[in-house]
Amino acid sequence: MVIGPNGEQMGIKSLKDALTVASFAGLDLVLMSSTATPAVGKIMDYNKYRYEKQKKKKEALKKQRETNKDLKEYRLSPVIDVHDFETRVKSAREYLLKGHKIKGFVRFKGRQMAHPELGKEVLERFAEKLSDISGIEIPVKQDGRMMAIVLAPSKEK
């Protein structure tokens, strides 16, 4: 079964006749379905067909990446210095603008467990600095020696 370059069915032809028609049109004869009876071949420009197929595959991968947003973690300390804090905020801002989620967490060491309010204050300040481009998805929550907050990018950009 041969399908013409414009999609019209040309009927059942022998391989030799189909190749002759394809070469006369200046195109290629491409086997579309070998399992069908009779086998289906299409007259087309094979390089253009491969290019379009590659383009569709690349577009599908791009869309897949867009739906797979990451969760980036930022480790803070209850006694973090101003400059270190600002550096993490700047980095988190860039990541949020790309559409990813942010998890800021504080890990308490030794006697720092006696003052969990310091860690909570750091995380709330972190969320406040990023509040213009993000919203709180999971509020500050303590789990053992860790305290965490999750920020998601806001819908409006």
N, CA, C and O of each residue as an XYZ file, in Angstrom:
628
protein
N       0.861     -1.177      0.000
C       0.000      0.000      0.000
C       0.900      1.232      0.000
O       1.785      1.357      0.847
N       0.683      2.114     -0.923
C       1.505      3.313     -1.049
C       0.647      4.544     -0.787
O      -0.462      4.666     -1.308
N       1.176      5.453      0.026
C       0.504      6.722      0.311
C       1.337      7.813     -0.338
O       2.555      7.855     -0.165
N       0.692      8.687     -1.075
C       1.382      9.741     -1.822
C       1.895     10.853     -0.937
O       1.638     10.862      0.267
N       2.632     11.809     -1.535
C       3.228     12.901     -0.758
C       2.193     13.846     -0.138
O       2.491     14.522      0.846
N       0.984     13.900     -0.701
C      -0.058     14.775     -0.161
C      -1.033     14.023      0.727
O      -2.050     14.582      1.139
N      -0.739     12.761      1.031
C      -1.591     11.977      1.910
C      -2.633     11.147      1.183
O      -3.405     10.432      1.822
N      -2.671     11.228     -0.146
C      -3.662     10.448     -0.906
C      -3.186      9.004     -1.066
O      -1.989      8.748     -1.196
N      -4.122      8.076     -1.055
C      -3.770      6.668     -1.224
C      -3.602      6.366     -2.699
O      -4.475      6.667     -3.514
N      -2.473      5.769     -3.030
C      -2.172      5.447     -4.423
C      -2.451      3.977     -4.721
O      -2.279      3.526     -5.853
N      -2.878      3.240     -3.713
C      -3.227      1.835     -3.906
C      -2.055      0.908     -3.643
O      -0.983      1.334     -3.215
N      -2.284     -0.366     -3.907
C      -1.259     -1.378     -3.690
C      -0.367     -1.448     -4.925
O      -0.844     -1.665     -6.039
N       0.942     -1.261     -4.708
C       1.912     -1.278     -5.807
C       3.070     -2.187     -5.412
O       3.281     -2.467     -4.231
N       3.811     -2.641     -6.406
C       4.999     -3.433     -6.114
C       6.098     -2.493     -5.630
O       6.031     -1.286     -5.863
N       7.095     -3.034     -4.967
C       8.193     -2.235     -4.427
C       8.897     -1.464     -5.539
O       9.244     -0.296     -5.366
N       9.103     -2.109     -6.662
C       9.793     -1.479     -7.789
C       9.001     -0.280     -8.320
O       9.573      0.775     -8.591
N       7.680     -0.448     -8.469
C       6.840      0.657     -8.952
C       6.817      1.812     -7.951
O       6.886      2.978     -8.340
N       6.720      1.479     -6.647
C       6.673      2.514     -5.609
C       7.971      3.315     -5.585
O       7.942      4.538     -5.443
N       9.109      2.635     -5.724
C      10.396      3.332     -5.754
C      10.525      4.224     -6.986
O      11.105      5.307     -6.917
N       9.989      3.770     -8.100
C      10.018      4.562     -9.329
C       9.208      5.842     -9.154
O       9.660      6.927     -9.523
N       8.004      5.709     -8.589
C       7.141      6.878     -8.358
C       7.828      7.856     -7.405
O       7.796      9.066     -7.628
N       8.450      7.335     -6.343
C       9.126      8.187     -5.362
C      10.301      8.925     -5.994
O      10.480     10.120     -5.760
N      11.098      8.226     -6.788
C      12.255      8.881     -7.406
C      11.810      9.903     -8.443
O      12.476     10.922     -8.629
N      10.686      9.644     -9.127
C      10.141     10.583    -10.103
C       9.710     11.878     -9.402
O       9.872     12.971     -9.943
N       9.156     11.735     -8.181
C       8.720     12.909     -7.410
C       9.901     13.588     -6.709
O       9.755     14.693     -6.186
N      11.066     12.937     -6.695
C      12.231     13.518     -6.029
C      12.176     13.350     -4.519
O      12.787     14.123     -3.781
N      11.447     12.342     -4.059
C      11.287     12.099     -2.627
C      11.732     10.677     -2.292
O      12.230      9.953     -3.154
N      11.547     10.286     -1.031
C      11.944      8.963     -0.571
C      10.707      8.114     -0.286
O       9.636      8.640      0.016
N      10.869      6.806     -0.384
C       9.815      5.865     -0.001
C      10.151      5.363      1.392
O      11.171      4.703      1.589
N       9.279      5.681      2.376
C       9.532      5.340      3.771
C       8.516      4.299      4.218
O       7.313      4.472      4.026
N       9.008      3.218      4.815
C       8.155      2.161      5.326
C       7.550      2.631      6.645
O       8.266      2.825      7.628
N       6.235      2.813      6.663
C       5.560      3.326      7.848
C       5.111      2.199      8.778
O       5.244      2.312      9.996
N       4.584      1.120      8.215
C       4.101      0.007      9.029
C       4.415     -1.298      8.314
O       3.798     -1.635      7.304
N       5.378     -2.020      8.852
C       5.771     -3.278      8.219
C       4.895     -4.439      8.677
O       4.837     -5.469      8.005
N       4.211     -4.288      9.814
C       3.408     -5.386     10.355
C       2.028     -5.467      9.693
O       1.387     -6.517      9.733
N       1.571     -4.376      9.089
C       0.259     -4.381      8.444
C       0.321     -5.215      7.163
O       1.379     -5.350      6.548
N      -0.818     -5.765      6.775
C      -0.879     -6.500      5.494
C      -1.854     -5.783      4.585
O      -3.031     -5.713      4.936
N      -1.470     -5.265      3.485
C      -0.104     -5.165      2.977
C       0.677     -4.075      3.724
O       0.079     -3.196      4.346
N       1.997     -4.136      3.661
C       2.860     -3.150      4.323
C       2.567     -1.753      3.761
O       2.274     -1.588      2.577
N       2.655     -0.761      4.644
C       2.321      0.608      4.254
C       3.602      1.412      4.089
O       4.430      1.476      4.998
N       3.757      2.026      2.916
C       4.894      2.898      2.641
C       4.382      4.267      2.235
O       3.335      4.387      1.599
N       5.129      5.299      2.606
C       4.702      6.661      2.296
C       5.812      7.367      1.528
O       6.994      7.208      1.831
N       5.415      8.138      0.544
C       6.367      8.912     -0.245
C       6.497     10.281      0.425
O       5.536     11.045      0.507
N       7.724     10.572      0.907
C       7.955     11.836      1.625
C       9.436     12.163      1.615
O      10.267     11.363      1.183
N       9.751     13.370      2.106
C      11.138     13.769      2.285
C      11.575     13.239      3.652
O      11.140     13.746      4.686
N      12.433     12.219      3.653
C      12.795     11.527      4.886
C      13.553     12.431      5.858
O      13.338     12.351      7.067
N      14.432     13.284      5.349
C      15.188     14.186      6.231
C      14.265     15.161      6.958
O      14.461     15.448      8.139
N      13.258     15.667      6.248
C      12.294     16.568      6.869
C      11.483     15.821      7.931
O      11.202     16.362      9.000
N      11.114     14.588      7.630
C      10.358     13.745      8.562
C      11.169     13.517      9.842
O      10.631     13.633     10.943
N      12.462     13.194      9.705
C      13.331     12.976     10.868
C      13.478     14.255     11.692
O      13.458     14.219     12.922
N      13.626     15.384     10.999
C      13.771     16.671     11.672
C      12.526     16.992     12.500
O      12.636     17.400     13.656
N      11.349     16.809     11.911
C      10.088     17.080     12.623
C       9.927     16.161     13.831
O       9.467     16.586     14.891
N      10.310     14.906     13.659
C      10.209     13.935     14.752
C      11.133     14.332     15.907
O      10.742     14.257     17.072
N      12.351     14.751     15.583
C      13.318     15.193     16.580
C      12.815     16.441     17.312
O      12.972     16.566     18.526
N      12.219     17.348     16.567
C      11.701     18.586     17.122
C      10.571     18.300     18.122
O      10.517     18.909     19.191
N       9.674     17.376     17.774
C       8.580     16.998     18.675
C       9.114     16.354     19.952
O       8.601     16.610     21.041
N      10.141     15.523     19.817
C      10.728     14.850     20.973
C      11.358     15.871     21.922
O      11.209     15.772     23.140
N      12.063     16.851     21.352
C      12.705     17.894     22.143
C      11.661     18.734     22.878
O      11.854     19.091     24.040
N      10.559     19.047     22.201
C       9.480     19.836     22.801
C       8.835     19.070     23.958
O       8.512     19.655     24.992
N       8.649     17.763     23.778
C       8.060     16.932     24.833
C       8.970     16.902     26.062
O       8.483     16.959     27.191
N      10.287     16.812     25.855
C      11.231     16.832     26.968
C      11.200     18.170     27.700
O      11.310     18.222     28.925
N      11.049     19.242     26.942
C      10.992     20.577     27.534
C       9.764     20.714     28.430
O       9.849     21.252     29.534
N       8.627     20.226     27.950
C       7.404     20.284     28.749
C       7.516     19.405     29.985
O       6.993     19.747     31.045
N       8.193     18.281     29.851
C       8.380     17.381     30.985
C       9.231     18.056     32.062
O       8.945     17.925     33.252
N      10.267     18.771     31.651
C      11.109     19.493     32.606
C      10.331     20.576     33.326
O      10.546     20.812     34.515
N       9.421     21.242     32.608
C       8.633     22.314     33.214
C       7.724     21.784     34.309
O       7.486     22.470     35.303
N       7.213     20.569     34.138
C       6.322     20.012     35.148
C       7.101     19.419     36.319
O       6.548     19.261     37.408
N       8.370     19.090     36.114
C       9.204     18.534     37.183
C       9.980     19.652     37.864
O      11.163     19.846     37.585
N       9.336     20.373     38.738
C      10.018     21.441     39.462
C      10.714     20.844     40.681
O      10.201     19.920     41.311
N      11.878     21.378     41.001
C      12.687     20.849     42.090
C      12.364     21.528     43.409
O      11.705     22.567     43.451
N      12.845     20.917     44.486
C      12.774     21.494     45.821
C      14.212     21.735     46.262
O      14.949     20.785     46.527
N      14.608     22.977     46.340
C      15.976     23.337     46.708
C      16.014     23.603     48.208
O      15.155     24.305     48.742
N      17.013     23.041     48.885
C      17.130     23.217     50.329
C      18.209     24.242     50.663
O      19.277     24.263     50.050
N      17.915     25.087     51.640
C      18.859     26.084     52.127
C      19.034     25.888     53.617
O      18.076     25.994     54.383
N      20.257     25.604     54.025
C      20.570     25.339     55.422
C      20.963     26.643     56.092
O      21.900     27.324     55.675
N      20.236     26.966     57.124
C      20.501     28.180     57.886
C      20.924     27.779     59.300
O      20.876     26.601     59.654
N      21.331     28.746     60.095
C      21.754     28.500     61.465
C      21.059     29.514     62.367
O      20.761     30.623     61.923
N      20.796     29.160     63.623
C      20.170     30.142     64.515
C      21.072     31.360     64.769
O      20.585     32.420     65.160
N      22.382     31.207     64.546
C      23.311     32.312     64.775
C      23.989     32.720     63.467
O      25.179     33.033     63.452
N      23.220     32.716     62.357
C      23.774     33.025     61.037
C      24.154     34.499     60.938
O      23.455     35.368     61.460
N      25.251     34.765     60.272
C      25.733     36.125     60.083
C      24.882     36.827     59.014
O      24.267     36.162     58.181
N      24.845     38.134     59.033
C      24.020     38.925     58.120
C      24.391     38.660     56.661
O      23.514     38.459     55.820
N      25.687     38.661     56.364
C      26.123     38.483     54.979
C      25.780     37.081     54.469
O      25.324     36.927     53.335
N      25.996     36.068     55.297
C      25.653     34.699     54.897
C      24.153     34.576     54.635
O      23.722     33.920     53.687
N      23.379     35.216     55.488
C      21.923     35.191     55.335
C      21.503     35.841     54.020
O      20.679     35.298     53.285
N      22.074     37.005     53.730
C      21.732     37.723     52.501
C      22.133     36.929     51.257
O      21.426     36.952     50.249
N      23.269     36.225     51.327
C      23.720     35.398     50.207
C      22.716     34.284     49.928
O      22.390     34.017     48.771
N      22.229     33.640     50.971
C      21.249     32.558     50.805
C      19.919     33.100     50.279
O      19.262     32.450     49.466
N      19.527     34.275     50.736
C      18.291     34.893     50.254
C      18.406     35.214     48.767
O      17.466     34.989     48.005
N      19.547     35.733     48.359
C      19.762     36.085     46.948
C      19.704     34.835     46.072
O      19.075     34.839     45.014
N      20.361     33.774     46.518
C      20.359     32.511     45.778
C      18.949     31.916     45.704
O      18.526     31.431     44.654
N      18.233     31.959     46.821
C      16.867     31.428     46.868
C      15.949     32.238     45.953
O      15.062     31.676     45.311
N      16.155     33.538     45.892
C      15.333     34.402     45.034
C      15.469     33.986     43.567
O      14.474     33.889     42.850
N      16.706     33.743     43.128
C      16.927     33.312     41.743
C      16.221     31.987     41.462
O      15.626     31.796     40.402
N      16.299     31.096     42.412
C      15.685     29.775     42.239
C      14.160     29.876     42.217
O      13.506     29.188     41.434
N      13.595     30.723     43.063
C      12.132     30.930     43.079
C      11.648     31.545     41.768
O      10.577     31.197     41.270
N      12.437     32.454     41.217
C      12.055     33.089     39.953
C      12.019     32.084     38.803
O      11.303     32.287     37.823
N      12.789     31.003     38.919
C      12.757     29.948     37.911
C      11.533     29.058     38.068
O      11.248     28.232     37.202
N      10.795     29.227     39.192
C       9.572     28.463     39.401
C       9.722     27.257     40.306
O       8.822     26.419     40.368
N      10.839     27.151     41.010
C      11.066     26.017     41.891
C      10.660     26.355     43.328
O      10.499     27.524     43.677
N      10.497     25.323     44.152
C      10.166     25.510     45.565
C      11.453     25.575     46.381
O      12.501     25.077     45.971
N      11.340     26.203     47.546
C      12.479     26.384     48.437
C      12.136     25.806     49.804
O      11.040     26.010     50.326
N      13.097     25.080     50.374
C      12.948     24.606     51.749
C      14.093     25.190     52.551
O      15.258     24.872     52.312
N      13.754     26.047     53.505
C      14.764     26.608     54.389
C      14.705     25.842     55.694
O      13.625     25.649     56.252
N      15.854     25.403     56.186
C      15.826     24.677     57.452
C      16.983     25.074     58.346
O      18.054     25.472     57.888
N      16.722     24.951     59.653
C      17.707     25.246     60.676
C      17.963     23.947     61.422
O      17.027     23.284     61.869
N      19.225     23.588     61.555
C      19.592     22.404     62.340
C      20.237     22.904     63.632
O      21.224     23.639     63.608
N      19.657     22.491     64.762
C      20.159     22.916     66.060
C      21.259     21.971     66.536
O      21.143     20.752     66.409
N      22.326     22.547     67.084
C      23.440     21.751     67.599
C      23.604     22.037     69.085
O      23.534     23.188     69.518
N      23.817     21.008     69.842
C      24.136     21.151     71.266
C      23.161     21.999     72.036
O      21.966     21.707     72.078
N      23.671     23.059     72.651
C      22.845     23.907     73.527
C      21.888     24.815     72.770
O      21.052     25.479     73.383
N      22.001     24.853     71.440
C      21.074     25.681     70.644
C      19.639     25.190     70.790
O      18.695     25.948     70.564
N      19.468     23.904     71.173
C      18.115     23.350     71.357
C      17.369     24.052     72.482
O      16.141     23.983     72.542
N      18.077     24.714     73.362
C      17.445     25.419     74.483
C      16.705     26.668     74.001
O      15.847     27.191     74.713
N      17.034     27.152     72.785
C      16.405     28.372     72.262
C      15.880     28.167     70.838
O      16.427     28.743     69.898
N      14.824     27.352     70.661
C      14.282     27.129     69.312
C      13.657     28.388     68.709
O      13.490     28.476     67.493
N      13.313     29.360     69.555
C      12.713     30.596     69.046
C      13.686     31.362     68.152
O      13.259     32.099     67.263
N      14.996     31.193     68.380
C      15.995     31.857     67.520
C      15.947     31.280     66.102
O      16.037     32.019     65.122
N      15.808     29.980     66.003
C      15.700     29.337     64.694
C      14.428     29.731     63.974
O      14.433     29.968     62.766
N      13.328     29.800     64.727
C      12.047     30.190     64.137
C      12.124     31.621     63.610
O      11.589     31.938     62.548
N      12.798     32.471     64.370
C      12.953     33.869     63.960
C      13.749     33.977     62.649
O      13.406     34.774     61.776
N      14.799     33.182     62.521
C      15.619     33.188     61.304
C      14.779     32.732     60.104
O      14.834     33.342     59.036
N      14.007     31.664     60.284
C      13.185     31.147     59.178
C      12.087     32.134     58.785
O      11.798     32.299     57.600
N      11.477     32.786     59.766
C      10.439     33.781     59.451
C      11.043     34.984     58.726
O      10.418     35.547     57.827
N      12.254     35.376     59.117
C      12.942     36.479     58.425
C      13.278     36.080     56.987
O      13.182     36.898     56.072
N      13.674     34.818     56.796
C      13.963     34.262     55.467
C      12.715     34.336     54.589
O      12.789     34.762     53.437
N      11.570     33.921     55.132
C      10.308     33.952     54.393
C       9.879     35.394     54.107
O       9.347     35.686     53.036
N      10.110     36.283     55.061
C       9.715     37.686     54.887
C      10.521     38.352     53.776
O       9.974     39.127     52.991
N      11.825     38.054     53.705
C      12.677     38.632     52.660
C      12.243     38.179     51.267
O      12.432     38.903     50.289
N      11.661     36.978     51.177
C      11.238     36.428     49.880
C       9.733     36.539     49.653
O       9.213     35.991     48.681
N       9.025     37.246     50.545
C       7.562     37.308     50.472
C       7.038     38.010     49.215
O       5.898     37.773     48.815
N       7.850     38.871     48.585
C       7.386     39.576     47.393
C       7.251     38.651     46.182
O       6.484     38.952     45.267
N       7.979     37.537     46.159
C       7.905     36.622     45.016
C       7.456     35.219     45.401
O       7.375     34.336     44.547
N       7.162     35.006     46.691
C       6.783     33.655     47.111
C       5.735     33.684     48.219
O       5.461     34.718     48.829
N       5.172     32.524     48.446
C       4.218     32.355     49.526
C       4.616     31.144     50.348
O       5.327     30.262     49.867
N       4.159     31.107     51.579
C       4.497     29.994     52.458
C       3.595     28.813     52.135
O       2.372     28.914     52.233
N       4.198     27.693     51.751
C       3.435     26.488     51.447
C       3.258     25.639     52.706
O       2.158     25.167     52.993
N       4.340     25.447     53.452
C       4.291     24.738     54.730
C       4.925     25.661     55.766
O       6.101     26.003     55.644
N       4.161     26.072     56.792
C       4.713     27.001     57.785
C       5.824     26.355     58.614
O       6.079     25.156     58.503
N       6.479     27.166     59.444
C       7.586     26.705     60.274
C       7.130     25.543     61.148
O       6.140     25.633     61.874
N       7.882     24.451     61.058
C       7.527     23.253     61.807
C       8.810     22.617     62.325
O       9.790     22.492     61.591
N       8.798     22.208     63.621
C       9.989     21.587     64.194
C       9.833     20.072     64.169
O       8.771     19.527     64.470
N      10.932     19.411     63.799
C      10.968     17.950     63.768
C      12.304     17.518     64.366
O      13.320     17.476     63.673
N      12.293     17.200     65.648
C      13.528     16.805     66.317
C      14.479     17.986     66.431
O      14.120     19.024     66.987
N      15.685     17.834     65.910
C      16.683     18.901     65.971
C      16.626     19.819     64.751
O      17.477     20.692     64.587
N      15.618     19.619     63.894
C      15.480     20.464     62.700
C      14.188     21.253     62.736
O      13.176     20.795     63.266
N      14.237     22.433     62.170
C      13.050     23.271     62.016
C      13.044     23.719     60.558
O      14.068     24.175     60.050
N      11.899     23.594     59.876
C      11.880     23.869     58.434
C      10.661     24.673     58.026
O       9.644     24.703     58.718
N      10.797     25.329     56.870
C       9.708     26.066     56.226
C       9.843     25.825     54.719
O      10.953     25.749     54.192
N       8.697     25.704     54.032
C       8.721     25.505     52.580
C       8.026     26.683     51.910
O       6.901     27.041     52.258
N       8.718     27.275     50.944
C       8.194     28.411     50.179
C       7.970     27.993     48.738
O       8.772     27.261     48.158
N       6.877     28.465     48.170
C       6.576     28.187     46.765
C       6.463     29.521     46.027
O       6.043     30.517     46.616
N       6.829     29.551     44.755
C       6.724     30.816     44.013
C       5.267     31.244     43.900
O       4.374     30.411     43.750
N       5.037     32.556     43.973
C       3.667     33.052     43.850
C       3.231     32.956     42.403
O       4.064     32.951     41.498
N       1.922     32.879     42.181
C       1.369     32.670     40.833
C       1.599     33.877     39.928
O       1.899     33.719     38.745
N       1.460     35.073     40.477
C       1.600     36.277     39.656
C       3.073     36.615     39.441
O       3.860     36.631     40.387
N       3.437     36.884     38.192
C       4.824     37.245     37.869
C       4.829     38.453     36.992
O       5.895     38.928     36.602
